[in-house]
C-alpha cells in the first residue's frame, strides 16, 4: 500500500495530473466567459463518450492512432531529438499499407501482418531521412521533418491518383479483405464501432518502447547519445548511427499507426486536402505523457476522450468545439510550465517529506 501511495505522490506523476486539472479549470473559466455552463458541458462530454457502446468503441478507435504518434514523438524526445515529422511518417504508413492491401492477394495470416510491417518500414524509412540529414549534414531535424510532412502529403496523393484511384473517384479501391485487421465480433458488440487489432498493437508498441530503451544495450546508447552526444562519442558510441536509428524507430511507430487506420478503420485511402493531424496531436500527447510509454498511453486516452467528446459538448451544451482545444492547449501549457504547476504540487511533496521523516 505504501508503494502505491509513493507512486501517486511522485512529482513525475503529480505534475501532469495537476496540469490536467488546471487545464480543465481554465477551460471552465473560458466557458463561463462565453456564457456557457462548464458543468453541463463536461457532463455532455462524458455522456458522449460513455453514453453508448458505439460511442465508447469509437473513442477507443480515436485513441489508438494517438498512442502510436505519441510514442513516435516521445521516443525521439528520449533520444535528444524533436520528431515533428510523425504526421508524414503516419501518411507514408497509410500509403504502404494501402499498396500492400490492394496489390497483393495472400492468405489473411500473411497479408495483414505484411501490410502492417510495410507501414512500419515505410514510416521508419521516412523518419530516417531526417535522421540521416541530421547525422551526416547537421541539418536540424525540426526543419526537415516539417518539410517532409508536406512532401508525404502530396506524394501520397500522387501515388493514389497514379495507381489506385479509379477515374472520376476521390478514393482508392477497397483493400483486400485478407489484409483487414477489423475485429468483426468486437465491432458487433459495440454496435458496429470500428474496432481493430491496432489497439492491441498500440499497447504492445508501448511495451516495446519501454523494453528497448530501458532494458537493452542499444536503448542505453540511444538515451546516452540524447543526453550528451559528445560524451557518448568519447565513450566509443556511434552517435550518427544512433541518431538515424532513433528516428527510424520513432517513424516505425507512426507508420504502424497510419497502416492501422487503413487496415482497421477505412479500408481505403482517399485524396487528402489537408494533413490528418494525428502526428501533430502526437506531440501534445508526448508532452502530456512526460515522454514515457505509460504516460503516452494515458495522455492518448485523455486526448481521445476530449477530442471525441467535443461533439457532445457542442450538441449537449451548445459549447463550440474550439473550446475543447482551449482545454487541451491549457493542459499542454501547464505541463510545459513546470514552475507554475509545482506551486500547487509543493504542499503535497512537503507533506510527504515530513511524513517520511
Secondary structure, 3 states (H helix, E strand, C coil): CHHHHHHHCCHHHHHHHHHHHHHHHHHHHHHHHCCCCHHHHHHHHHHHHHCCHHHHHHHHHHHHHHHHHHHHHHHHHHCCCCCCCHHHHHHHHHHHHHHHHHHCCCCHHHHHHHHHHHHHHHHHHHHHHHHHHHHHHCCCHHHHHHHHHHHHHHHHHHHHHHHHECCCCCEECCCCHHHCCECHHHHHHCCCCCCECHHHHHHHHHHHHHHHHHCCHHHHHHHHHHHCHHHHHHCCCCHHHHHHHHHHHHHHHHHHHHHHHHHHHHCCCECCCCCCCHHHHHHHHHHHCCCCHHHHHHHHHHHHHHHHHHHHHHHHHCCCCHHHHHHHHHHHHHHHCHHHHHHHHHHHHHHHHHHHC
